[in-house]
Amino acid sequence: MPITDVAGIRVGHWSDPAALTGCTVVLLPADGAVAGVDVRGSAPGTRETDLLRPGNLVERVHAILLAGGSAFGLAAADGVMRYLAERGIGLQAGPARVPIVPAAVLFDLGRGSSSAHPGATEGYVACQDAERAIAPAEGRVGAGTGAWVGKLLGWERAVPGGLGSASVQLPGGARVGALAVVNALGDVVDSEGGLLAGVGAWDALLSGQASAPAEFAGNTTLGVLATDARLDKSGCRKLAELGHDALALAIRPVHTMHDGDTVFAVSTGRREVDPTVLGIGAVTAMRSAIERAVSRG
């Protein structure tokens, strides 16, 4: 079950399979959603994340953009803003409505075309794709089009990453969903520690059977958690933090100096849910999304 099973969530993609890049937009209800973020990778590329800190003025956001193209890809958020503005969606700021669109990018310039990246037009097209309101495509699509994993032993041994989505229904009927774009430096493993995607670099490096390249480029796992449980900004921030637990369980290693790992969390509803149960559901959904990202290509 995908993240779009959470009421009010729509997902759309723009993909360039020749240049190996793309972008993905998560459209939220017209009145927005409460949101939080947790950035743990040491090489992030983000936009509008400071306003998500508890205590800052803006309470609700209207879409979230995930994109390839490294920092160039942040420009795709301009197209998402234009799409929303044309529909009168945004924060009322004096005489204008300003759509709030946090964004995060990954580096996919190492394969395909190093000069191709999504921009405003492509962000707008991803929004149009989301209008179909169907389960999002998975694998090598959208922001996951140029994703690769298992680069610890060199680019020549990397294997395809991608985009995955999953959701979990909680006791009482609430739901939490996850979307993951996996472009990690490390490998992806299953619940038993078995290798799903990668080259087994964790054990090879620890045992001294291999050495890591001197330079790494092109890594990051991006995630979005969505729930119809009632959360304030602090609760969304905590949910985003818990989303990183799934990254730590499924990706080895994760949160390195060469990754820009970022997880957003949004609340669209008013259901009351025990926060511990919600956190467990979020980790379960995100881990499943990560596994699907590398198995649907």
BAPA-477419 format. One record per residue (C-alpha): z, x negated, y negated; residue in three letters. Coordinates in steps of 0.2 Angstrom, whole numbers, m for minus. Each point is the difference from the previous one (the first is absolute). Layout:
REM BAPA-477419
+-------+-------+-------+-----+
:     z :     x :     y : res :
+-------+-------+-------+-----+
:     Z :     X :     Y : ALA :
...
+-------+-------+-------+-----+
//
This chain:
REM BAPA-477419
+-------+-------+-------+-----+
:     z :     x :     y : res :
+-------+-------+-------+-----+
:     0 :     0 :     0 : MET :
:    m5 :    m8 :   m17 : PRO :
:     9 :    m1 :   m17 : ILE :
:   m10 :    15 :    m6 : THR :
:    11 :    11 :    11 : ASP :
:    13 :    m2 :   m14 : VAL :
:    m4 :    15 :   m12 : ALA :
:    m9 :    m5 :   m16 : GLY :
:    m7 :   m16 :     7 : ILE :
:   m18 :    m4 :     0 : ARG :
:    m9 :   m17 :     4 : VAL :
:   m17 :    m6 :    m4 : GLY :
:   m10 :   m16 :     2 : HIS :
:   m14 :   m10 :    m7 : TRP :
:    m6 :   m14 :    12 : SER :
:   m13 :   m14 :    m1 : ASP :
:    m2 :    m6 :    18 : PRO :
:   m13 :   m13 :    m5 : ALA :
:    10 :    m8 :   m14 : ALA :
:    16 :     3 :    10 : LEU :
:    10 :     9 :   m13 : THR :
:     6 :    17 :    m5 : GLY :
:    14 :    11 :    m8 : CYS :
:    11 :    14 :     6 : THR :
:     8 :    13 :   m11 : VAL :
:    15 :    11 :     4 : VAL :
:    m1 :    16 :   m11 : LEU :
:    16 :     9 :    m3 : LEU :
:     3 :    18 :    m6 : PRO :
:    m6 :     4 :   m17 : ALA :
:    18 :     0 :    m7 : ASP :
:     2 :   m17 :     7 : GLY :
:    13 :    m7 :    12 : ALA :
:    16 :   m10 :    m2 : VAL :
:    m3 :   m18 :     5 : ALA :
:     7 :   m17 :     4 : GLY :
:    m6 :   m17 :     5 : VAL :
:     6 :   m16 :     9 : ASP :
:   m10 :   m16 :    m2 : VAL :
:     5 :   m14 :    12 : ARG :
:   m15 :   m11 :     3 : GLY :
:     0 :   m15 :   m12 : SER :
:   m18 :     1 :    m5 : ALA :
:    m2 :    18 :    m6 : PRO :
:   m13 :     9 :   m11 : GLY :
:     6 :    16 :    m7 : THR :
:    m1 :    12 :   m15 : ARG :
:    12 :    13 :    m7 : GLU :
:    14 :    m5 :    12 : THR :
:    13 :    m4 :   m13 : ASP :
:     1 :    18 :    m6 : LEU :
:     5 :     5 :    18 : LEU :
:    17 :    m9 :    m2 : ARG :
:    15 :    12 :    m1 : PRO :
:     5 :     2 :   m18 : GLY :
:   m17 :    m1 :    m7 : ASN :
:    m7 :    15 :   m10 : LEU :
:   m15 :     6 :    11 : VAL :
:     7 :    10 :    15 : GLU :
:   m17 :     6 :     8 : ARG :
:   m16 :    m8 :     5 : VAL :
:   m17 :     8 :     4 : HIS :
:    m9 :   m11 :    12 : ALA :
:     2 :   m17 :     8 : ILE :
:   m14 :   m12 :     2 : LEU :
:    m2 :   m14 :    14 : LEU :
:   m15 :   m11 :    m2 : ALA :
:    m8 :   m16 :     5 : GLY :
:    m8 :   m12 :   m12 : GLY :
:    16 :   m10 :    m4 : SER :
:     5 :     3 :   m19 : ALA :
:   m18 :     6 :    m3 : PHE :
:     3 :    15 :    10 : GLY :
:    14 :     6 :   m11 : LEU :
:   m14 :     7 :   m11 : ALA :
:    m3 :    13 :    12 : ALA :
:    15 :     9 :    m6 : ALA :
:   m10 :     4 :   m16 : ASP :
:   m11 :    11 :    10 : GLY :
:    14 :     9 :     7 : VAL :
:     8 :     3 :   m17 : MET :
:   m17 :     7 :    m6 : ARG :
:    m1 :    11 :    15 : TYR :
:    17 :     7 :    m4 : LEU :
:    m2 :     1 :   m18 : ALA :
:   m16 :    11 :     2 : GLU :
:    11 :    12 :     9 : ARG :
:    14 :     1 :   m13 : GLY :
:    12 :   m10 :    12 : ILE :
:    12 :   m12 :    m8 : GLY :
:    16 :    m3 :    m9 : LEU :
:     0 :     9 :   m17 : GLN :
:     2 :   m13 :   m13 : ALA :
:    m2 :     8 :   m17 : GLY :
:   m17 :     7 :    m2 : PRO :
:    m7 :    m8 :    16 : ALA :
:     3 :     1 :    19 : ARG :
:     1 :   m17 :     8 : VAL :
:    m2 :    m1 :    19 : PRO :
:    12 :   m12 :     8 : ILE :
:    m8 :   m10 :    14 : VAL :
:    10 :   m15 :     7 : PRO :
:   m11 :   m12 :    10 : ALA :
:     1 :   m15 :    11 : ALA :
:   m14 :   m11 :     7 : VAL :
:    m4 :   m12 :    14 : LEU :
:   m10 :   m16 :     1 : PHE :
:   m17 :     3 :     9 : ASP :
:   m11 :   m12 :    m8 : LEU :
:     0 :   m13 :    14 : GLY :
:   m13 :     9 :    11 : ARG :
:   m14 :    11 :    m6 : GLY :
:    m4 :    m2 :   m18 : SER :
:    12 :    m9 :   m11 : SER :
:    m8 :     8 :   m16 : SER :
:     1 :    18 :     6 : ALA :
:    15 :    11 :    m3 : HIS :
:     4 :    18 :    m4 : PRO :
:     1 :     5 :   m18 : GLY :
:     1 :    16 :   m10 : ALA :
:   m15 :     9 :     8 : THR :
:     6 :    m4 :    17 : GLU :
:    18 :     7 :    m4 : GLY :
:    m8 :    16 :    m6 : TYR :
:   m11 :     1 :    16 : VAL :
:    16 :    m2 :    11 : ALA :
:     8 :    15 :   m10 : CYS :
:   m16 :    10 :     4 : GLN :
:     2 :    m4 :    18 : ASP :
:    18 :     6 :     0 : ALA :
:    m6 :    17 :    m6 : GLU :
:    m5 :     4 :    18 : ARG :
:    18 :     1 :     4 : ALA :
:    m2 :    m6 :    18 : ILE :
:     9 :   m13 :    11 : ALA :
:    m5 :   m17 :    m7 : PRO :
:   m11 :   m12 :     9 : ALA :
:     8 :   m15 :     8 : GLU :
:    m4 :   m17 :     4 : GLY :
:   m13 :   m11 :   m10 : ARG :
:    m1 :    13 :   m14 : VAL :
:     6 :     1 :   m18 : GLY :
:    12 :   m14 :    m5 : ALA :
:     0 :    m6 :    18 : GLY :
:   m19 :    m3 :     0 : THR :
:     2 :   m19 :    m2 : GLY :
:    18 :    m2 :     8 : ALA :
:     3 :   m13 :    13 : TRP :
:    16 :    m6 :     9 : VAL :
:     6 :   m15 :     9 : GLY :
:    m5 :   m13 :   m12 : LYS :
:    14 :   m12 :     3 : LEU :
:   m10 :   m11 :    11 : LEU :
:   m15 :     0 :   m11 : GLY :
:   m14 :    13 :    m6 : TRP :
:   m11 :    m4 :    14 : GLU :
:    13 :     8 :    12 : ARG :
:     4 :    15 :   m10 : ALA :
:    m3 :    18 :     7 : VAL :
:    m4 :    16 :    m9 : PRO :
:    14 :    10 :    m8 : GLY :
:    m3 :    17 :    m9 : GLY :
:     8 :    16 :    m5 : LEU :
:    11 :    12 :    10 : GLY :
:    10 :    16 :    m3 : SER :
:    13 :     9 :     9 : ALA :
:    14 :    13 :    m3 : SER :
:    16 :     6 :     8 : VAL :
:     8 :    17 :     0 : GLN :
:    19 :     0 :    m3 : LEU :
:    13 :    12 :     6 : PRO :
:     0 :    15 :   m11 : GLY :
:   m19 :    m1 :    m3 : GLY :
:    m1 :   m13 :   m14 : ALA :
:   m14 :   m14 :     3 : ARG :
:    m2 :   m18 :    m5 : VAL :
:   m17 :    m8 :     1 : GLY :
:    m6 :   m18 :    m2 : ALA :
:   m16 :    m8 :    m5 : LEU :
:    m2 :   m19 :     4 : ALA :
:   m14 :   m13 :    m5 : VAL :
:     3 :   m15 :    11 : VAL :
:    m7 :   m17 :    m7 : ASN :
:    14 :   m11 :     6 : ALA :
:     2 :   m18 :     2 : LEU :
:     9 :     3 :    16 : GLY :
:    m3 :     9 :    16 : ASP :
:     3 :    18 :     4 : VAL :
:    11 :     4 :    16 : VAL :
:     5 :    15 :     9 : ASP :
:    17 :     7 :     4 : SER :
:     2 :   m12 :    14 : GLU :
:    m6 :   m15 :   m10 : GLY :
:   m17 :     0 :     8 : GLY :
:   m14 :    m6 :   m10 : LEU :
:   m11 :    14 :    m7 : LEU :
:   m10 :   m10 :   m13 : ALA :
:     1 :   m19 :    m4 : GLY :
:     1 :   m16 :     9 : VAL :
:    18 :    m2 :     6 : GLY :
:     3 :   m12 :   m15 : ALA :
:    19 :     3 :    m1 : TRP :
:     4 :    m7 :    17 : ASP :
:   m14 :   m14 :    m1 : ALA :
:     8 :    m6 :   m17 : LEU :
:    18 :     0 :     6 : LEU :
:    m4 :    m9 :    16 : SER :
:   m10 :   m13 :    m9 : GLY :
:   m16 :     4 :    10 : GLN :
:    m9 :     3 :   m17 : ALA :
:     2 :    m4 :   m18 : SER :
:    m4 :    12 :   m15 : ALA :
:   m14 :    m4 :   m12 : PRO :
:     5 :    m8 :   m16 : ALA :
:    m7 :    15 :   m10 : GLU :
:     0 :    18 :     3 : PHE :
:   m10 :    13 :   m10 : ALA :
:    m2 :    19 :     2 : GLY :
:    15 :     9 :     6 : ASN :
:    10 :    15 :    m3 : THR :
:     6 :    16 :     8 : THR :
:     0 :    16 :   m11 : LEU :
:     9 :    16 :     4 : GLY :
:     3 :    18 :    m6 : VAL :
:    14 :    11 :     6 : LEU :
:     0 :    18 :    m4 : ALA :
:    12 :    14 :     4 : THR :
:     4 :    18 :    m5 : ASP :
:    19 :    m4 :     0 : ALA :
:     8 :     1 :   m17 : ARG :
:     3 :   m18 :    m7 : LEU :
:     3 :    m7 :   m18 : ASP :
:    m7 :   m16 :    m5 : LYS :
:    14 :   m10 :     8 : SER :
:    m3 :     9 :    16 : GLY :
:   m18 :    m4 :    m1 : CYS :
:     4 :   m18 :    m3 : ARG :
:    11 :     0 :    15 : LYS :
:   m13 :     8 :    11 : LEU :
:   m12 :   m13 :    m5 : ALA :
:    12 :   m14 :     4 : GLU :
:     2 :     8 :    18 : LEU :
:   m19 :     0 :     1 : GLY :
:     1 :   m19 :     0 : HIS :
:    11 :     1 :    16 : ASP :
:   m16 :     6 :     9 : ALA :
:   m10 :   m15 :    m7 : LEU :
:    14 :   m12 :     7 : ALA :
:    m1 :     8 :    17 : LEU :
:   m18 :     0 :     2 : ALA :
:    m7 :   m15 :    m9 : ILE :
:     5 :   m18 :     4 : ARG :
:     3 :    m8 :   m12 : PRO :
:     0 :    12 :   m15 : VAL :
:     6 :    m2 :   m19 : HIS :
:    m6 :   m18 :     0 : THR :
:    m5 :   m10 :   m16 : MET :
:   m18 :     5 :     3 : HIS :
:     2 :    19 :     2 : ASP :
:     1 :    13 :   m13 : GLY :
:     9 :    13 :    11 : ASP :
:     3 :    16 :   m10 : THR :
:     6 :    17 :     5 : VAL :
:     0 :    16 :   m11 : PHE :
:    10 :    16 :     4 : ALA :
:    m3 :    17 :    m7 : VAL :
:    10 :    16 :     1 : SER :
:   m11 :    16 :    m1 : THR :
:    13 :    14 :     5 : GLY :
:    17 :     7 :     0 : ARG :
:     6 :     0 :    18 : ARG :
:    17 :    m7 :     3 : GLU :
:     0 :   m14 :    13 : VAL :
:    14 :   m12 :     6 : ASP :
:    m5 :   m17 :    m8 : PRO :
:     3 :    m9 :    16 : THR :
:   m11 :    11 :    10 : VAL :
:   m13 :    m1 :   m14 : LEU :
:     0 :   m19 :     1 : GLY :
:    m2 :     0 :    19 : ILE :
:   m15 :    11 :    m2 : GLY :
:    m7 :   m11 :   m13 : ALA :
:     1 :   m15 :    10 : VAL :
:    m7 :     9 :    15 : THR :
:   m15 :     6 :   m10 : ALA :
:    m4 :   m16 :    m9 : MET :
:     1 :   m10 :    16 : ARG :
:   m12 :    12 :     9 : SER :
:   m12 :    m1 :   m15 : ALA :
:     0 :   m19 :     1 : ILE :
:    m4 :     0 :    18 : GLU :
:   m14 :    13 :    m3 : ARG :
:    m7 :   m11 :   m14 : ALA :
:    m4 :   m14 :    12 : VAL :
:    m6 :    11 :    15 : SER :
:   m12 :    12 :    m9 : ARG :
:   m13 :   m12 :    m6 : GLY :
+-------+-------+-------+-----+
//
